[in-house]
Amino acid sequence: MNQGTASPEARLGPFVPNFDVRLSPTPRGARLARLLATEQLRSWGLPTDRAEHIVAELAANAATHGRVPGRDFRLMLYVAGGTLRIEVTDTRGDRLPSARQPAADADSGRGLVLVEALADRWGVAPGPRPRKTVWAELDFAPEPGRAGSGGRGALSQGTKG
């Protein structure tokens, strides 16, 4: 097929929905991350329930524990192969998170326990110093006839893989 007459879809290949934004490491930046992610997922036709909570927790952690004055955190969302990946990168690579059960009377410390319960997979990846990325993945079932397109679908409620 001639490159000049091919449709945009044929020239660009499969579309991979993605979203990337830098935000201030403040409570306001964390709230904005959740709001922007929710709107982006809606525009892609994806359900927002689990993803919204995961983004809120990861962004709050970046603003609280990953905060370095003058350095932003980054939120990235993308859909590939029936999976939504959420990544939050901050500039405190020396502070690696872990999910631990907090004391029963603790006011905080449950964020990663919640992420672990909601995500199909999650983890931490060291980045170029001084960064780290905390990521979570949600599997979804694409609409019939749109496999892997990131189109409308329902996030699976199955067991963790």
C-alpha contacts under 8 A as a table, 3 or more apart, distances in Angstrom:
res1	aa1	res2	aa2	distance
1	M	5	T	7.48
1	M	6	A	6.61
2	N	5	T	5.49
2	N	6	A	6.18
3	Q	6	A	5.30
3	Q	11	R	7.02
6	A	10	A	5.95
6	A	11	R	6.33
7	S	10	A	5.23
7	S	11	R	6.40
8	P	11	R	5.11
8	P	12	L	5.98
9	E	12	L	5.25
9	E	13	G	5.67
9	E	14	P	6.99
9	E	15	F	7.85
10	A	13	G	5.40
12	L	15	F	7.35
14	P	149	S	7.13
15	F	149	S	6.63
16	V	78	Y	6.95
16	V	79	V	6.02
16	V	80	A	6.09
16	V	149	S	7.07
16	V	150	G	7.04
17	P	44	W	7.57
17	P	78	Y	5.50
17	P	79	V	5.51
17	P	80	A	7.72
17	P	150	G	6.53
18	N	76	M	7.32
18	N	77	L	5.47
18	N	78	Y	4.09
18	N	79	V	6.58
19	F	40	Q	7.46
19	F	75	L	7.95
19	F	76	M	5.54
19	F	77	L	5.04
19	F	78	Y	6.31
20	D	74	R	7.18
20	D	75	L	5.76
20	D	76	M	4.38
20	D	77	L	6.50
21	V	74	R	5.74
21	V	75	L	5.43
21	V	76	M	6.58
22	R	72	D	6.04
22	R	73	F	5.65
22	R	74	R	4.37
22	R	75	L	6.33
23	L	29	G	5.32
23	L	30	A	7.65
23	L	32	L	7.91
23	L	33	A	7.31
23	L	72	D	5.38
23	L	73	F	5.49
23	L	74	R	6.22
23	L	75	L	7.70
24	S	28	R	7.74
24	S	29	G	4.99
24	S	30	A	7.86
24	S	63	A	7.64
24	S	71	R	7.30
24	S	72	D	4.75
24	S	73	F	6.33
25	P	29	G	5.82
25	P	30	A	6.98
25	P	62	A	6.43
25	P	63	A	4.04
25	P	64	T	7.39
25	P	66	G	7.70
25	P	67	R	5.52
25	P	68	V	7.63
25	P	69	P	7.94
25	P	71	R	7.39
25	P	72	D	5.64
25	P	73	F	5.94
26	T	29	G	5.02
26	T	30	A	6.26
26	T	63	A	4.95
26	T	64	T	7.38
26	T	67	R	7.84
27	P	30	A	5.06
27	P	31	R	6.19
27	P	60	A	6.76
27	P	63	A	6.34
27	P	64	T	7.95
28	R	31	R	5.13
28	R	32	L	6.15
29	G	32	L	5.02
29	G	33	A	6.15
29	G	59	A	7.85
29	G	63	A	7.46
30	A	33	A	5.07
30	A	34	R	6.57
30	A	56	A	6.59
30	A	59	A	4.77
30	A	60	A	5.26
30	A	62	A	7.85
30	A	63	A	6.41
31	R	34	R	5.27
31	R	35	L	6.37
31	R	56	A	6.90
31	R	59	A	7.80
31	R	60	A	7.88
32	L	35	L	5.03
32	L	36	L	5.95
33	A	36	L	5.28
33	A	37	A	5.98
33	A	55	V	6.99
33	A	56	A	7.16
33	A	59	A	6.63
33	A	75	L	6.94
34	R	37	A	5.22
34	R	38	T	6.11
34	R	52	E	5.98
34	R	53	H	7.85
34	R	55	V	5.62
34	R	56	A	5.21
34	R	59	A	7.65
35	L	38	T	5.22
35	L	39	E	6.33
36	L	39	E	5.23
36	L	40	Q	6.11
37	A	40	Q	5.06
37	A	41	L	6.10
37	A	52	E	6.99
37	A	55	V	7.32
37	A	77	L	7.65
38	T	41	L	5.26
38	T	42	R	6.21
38	T	48	T	5.91
38	T	51	A	7.80
38	T	52	E	5.95
39	E	42	R	5.07
39	E	43	S	6.21
40	Q	43	S	5.08
40	Q	44	W	6.41
41	L	44	W	5.07
41	L	45	G	6.27
41	L	46	L	5.22
41	L	47	P	6.85
41	L	48	T	6.32
42	R	45	G	4.92
42	R	46	L	5.62
42	R	47	P	6.78
42	R	48	T	6.96
43	S	46	L	7.62
44	W	150	G	7.06
44	W	151	G	6.32
44	W	152	R	6.93
45	G	151	G	6.15
45	G	152	R	4.56
45	G	153	G	7.15
46	L	150	G	7.97
46	L	151	G	7.25
46	L	152	R	5.51
46	L	153	G	5.95
46	L	154	A	6.81
46	L	155	L	7.74
47	P	50	R	7.98
47	P	51	A	7.92
47	P	153	G	7.45
47	P	154	A	6.30
47	P	155	L	6.73
48	T	51	A	5.34
48	T	52	E	5.51
49	D	52	E	5.55
49	D	53	H	6.85
50	R	53	H	5.45
50	R	54	I	6.36
50	R	118	L	6.05
50	R	119	A	7.59
51	A	54	I	5.06
51	A	55	V	6.07
51	A	86	I	7.93
51	A	138	L	7.59
52	E	55	V	5.29
52	E	56	A	6.15
53	H	56	A	5.05
53	H	57	E	6.24
53	H	115	V	7.77
54	I	57	E	5.23
54	I	58	L	6.13
54	I	114	L	7.70
54	I	115	V	5.51
54	I	118	L	7.27
54	I	119	A	7.60
54	I	136	A	7.62
55	V	58	L	5.24
55	V	59	A	5.83
55	V	86	I	7.16
56	A	59	A	5.33
56	A	60	A	5.98
57	E	60	A	5.11
57	E	61	N	6.16
57	E	111	G	5.40
57	E	112	L	7.23
57	E	115	V	7.19
58	L	61	N	5.10
58	L	62	A	6.24
58	L	88	V	6.37
58	L	111	G	7.63
58	L	112	L	7.85
58	L	134	V	7.20
59	A	62	A	4.99
59	A	63	A	6.18
59	A	75	L	7.74
59	A	88	V	6.62
60	A	63	A	5.07
60	A	64	T	5.98
61	N	64	T	5.01
61	N	65	H	5.38
61	N	66	G	6.55
61	N	111	G	7.79
62	A	65	H	5.63
62	A	66	G	4.35
62	A	67	R	6.12
62	A	73	F	6.61
62	A	88	V	7.31
62	A	89	T	7.47
62	A	90	D	5.86
63	A	66	G	5.86
63	A	67	R	5.18
63	A	73	F	7.64
64	T	67	R	5.83
65	H	92	R	7.74
65	H	95	R	7.57
66	G	90	D	5.52
66	G	91	T	6.16
66	G	92	R	4.86
66	G	93	G	7.94
66	G	95	R	7.30
67	R	71	R	7.44
67	R	72	D	7.97
67	R	90	D	7.23
67	R	91	T	7.11
67	R	92	R	6.94
68	V	71	R	5.60
68	V	72	D	7.91
68	V	91	T	6.63
68	V	92	R	7.10
71	R	91	T	6.98
72	D	90	D	7.05
72	D	91	T	7.80
73	F	88	V	6.94
73	F	89	T	5.59
73	F	90	D	4.62
73	F	91	T	7.12
74	R	87	E	7.81
74	R	88	V	5.49
74	R	89	T	5.03
74	R	90	D	6.60
75	L	86	I	7.43
75	L	87	E	5.78
75	L	88	V	4.69
75	L	89	T	6.69
76	M	85	R	7.98
76	M	86	I	5.91
76	M	87	E	5.05
76	M	88	V	6.46
77	L	84	L	7.02
77	L	85	R	5.67
77	L	86	I	4.78
77	L	87	E	6.43
78	Y	84	L	5.77
78	Y	85	R	5.44
78	Y	86	I	6.94
79	V	82	G	6.78
79	V	83	T	5.51
79	V	84	L	4.47
79	V	85	R	6.26
79	V	150	G	5.68
80	A	83	T	5.42
80	A	84	L	6.70
80	A	148	G	6.34
80	A	149	S	7.55
80	A	150	G	6.83
81	G	147	A	7.81
81	G	148	G	4.63
81	G	149	S	7.60
81	G	150	G	7.86
82	G	139	D	5.91
82	G	140	F	5.43
82	G	141	A	6.33
82	G	142	P	6.33
82	G	147	A	7.39
82	G	148	G	5.21
82	G	149	S	7.70
82	G	150	G	6.69
83	T	137	E	6.45
83	T	138	L	5.58
83	T	139	D	4.40
83	T	140	F	5.92
84	L	137	E	5.58
84	L	138	L	5.11
84	L	139	D	6.30
84	L	140	F	7.47
85	R	135	W	6.98
85	R	136	A	5.87
85	R	137	E	4.50
85	R	138	L	6.55
86	I	135	W	5.46
86	I	136	A	5.24
86	I	137	E	6.23
87	E	133	T	6.28
87	E	134	V	5.80
87	E	135	W	4.32
87	E	136	A	6.64
88	V	133	T	5.49
88	V	134	V	5.41
88	V	135	W	6.34
89	T	131	R	6.69
89	T	132	K	5.59
89	T	133	T	4.16
89	T	134	V	6.38
90	D	93	G	7.37
90	D	131	R	5.60
90	D	132	K	5.86
90	D	133	T	6.63
91	T	129	R	7.87
91	T	130	P	5.30
91	T	131	R	4.23
91	T	132	K	6.53
92	R	95	R	5.67
92	R	130	P	5.93
92	R	131	R	5.68
92	R	132	K	6.65
93	G	96	L	6.50
93	G	126	P	6.58
93	G	127	G	7.40
93	G	129	R	6.73
93	G	130	P	5.00
93	G	131	R	4.52
93	G	132	K	4.66
94	D	130	P	7.24
96	L	124	V	7.44
96	L	132	K	7.75
97	P	112	L	7.99
97	P	124	V	7.57
98	S	112	L	6.92
99	A	110	R	7.70
99	A	111	G	7.83
99	A	112	L	4.88
99	A	113	V	5.19
99	A	116	E	7.50
100	R	109	G	7.58
100	R	110	R	7.56
100	R	112	L	7.62
100	R	113	V	6.67
101	Q	109	G	7.54
101	Q	110	R	6.90
101	Q	113	V	7.06
102	P	106	A	6.26
102	P	108	S	7.55
102	P	109	G	5.69
102	P	110	R	6.58
103	A	106	A	5.21
106	A	109	G	7.29
108	S	111	G	7.69
109	G	112	L	7.59
110	R	113	V	5.19
110	R	114	L	6.21
111	G	114	L	5.18
111	G	115	V	6.31
112	L	115	V	4.72
112	L	116	E	5.93
113	V	116	E	5.08
113	V	117	A	6.28
114	L	117	A	5.05
114	L	118	L	6.18
115	V	118	L	5.18
115	V	119	A	5.77
115	V	122	W	7.63
115	V	136	A	7.62
116	E	119	A	5.60
116	E	120	D	7.76
116	E	121	R	7.36
116	E	122	W	6.76
119	A	122	W	6.46
119	A	136	A	5.97
119	A	137	E	5.83
119	A	138	L	5.58
119	A	160	K	7.66
120	D	136	A	7.46
120	D	137	E	5.76
120	D	138	L	5.29
120	D	139	D	6.68
120	D	159	T	7.36
120	D	160	K	4.77
120	D	161	G	6.21
121	R	136	A	5.67
121	R	137	E	5.22
121	R	138	L	7.14
121	R	160	K	6.86
121	R	161	G	6.99
122	W	134	V	7.49
122	W	135	W	5.45
122	W	136	A	4.05
122	W	137	E	6.16
123	G	134	V	5.86
123	G	135	W	5.52
123	G	136	A	6.58
124	V	132	K	6.97
124	V	133	T	5.64
124	V	134	V	4.45
124	V	135	W	6.21
125	A	132	K	5.79
125	A	133	T	5.13
125	A	134	V	6.41
125	A	135	W	7.80
126	P	129	R	7.91
126	P	131	R	6.45
126	P	132	K	4.41
126	P	133	T	6.27
127	G	130	P	7.11
127	G	131	R	4.82
127	G	132	K	4.78
127	G	133	T	6.60
128	P	131	R	5.63
128	P	132	K	7.64
129	R	132	K	7.90
138	L	155	L	6.83
138	L	156	S	7.82
139	D	155	L	5.86
139	D	156	S	5.97
140	F	153	G	6.34
140	F	154	A	5.49
140	F	155	L	3.85
140	F	156	S	5.05
141	A	153	G	5.40
141	A	154	A	5.57
141	A	155	L	6.18
141	A	156	S	6.43
142	P	146	R	6.22
142	P	147	A	5.45
142	P	148	G	6.57
142	P	149	S	7.35
142	P	150	G	6.81
142	P	151	G	6.32
142	P	152	R	6.27
142	P	153	G	4.56
142	P	154	A	7.08
143	E	146	R	5.49
143	E	147	A	6.76
143	E	151	G	6.57
143	E	152	R	5.65
143	E	153	G	5.13
144	P	147	A	6.62
146	R	149	S	5.43
146	R	150	G	7.76
146	R	151	G	6.50
147	A	150	G	7.74
148	G	151	G	7.77
150	G	153	G	7.86
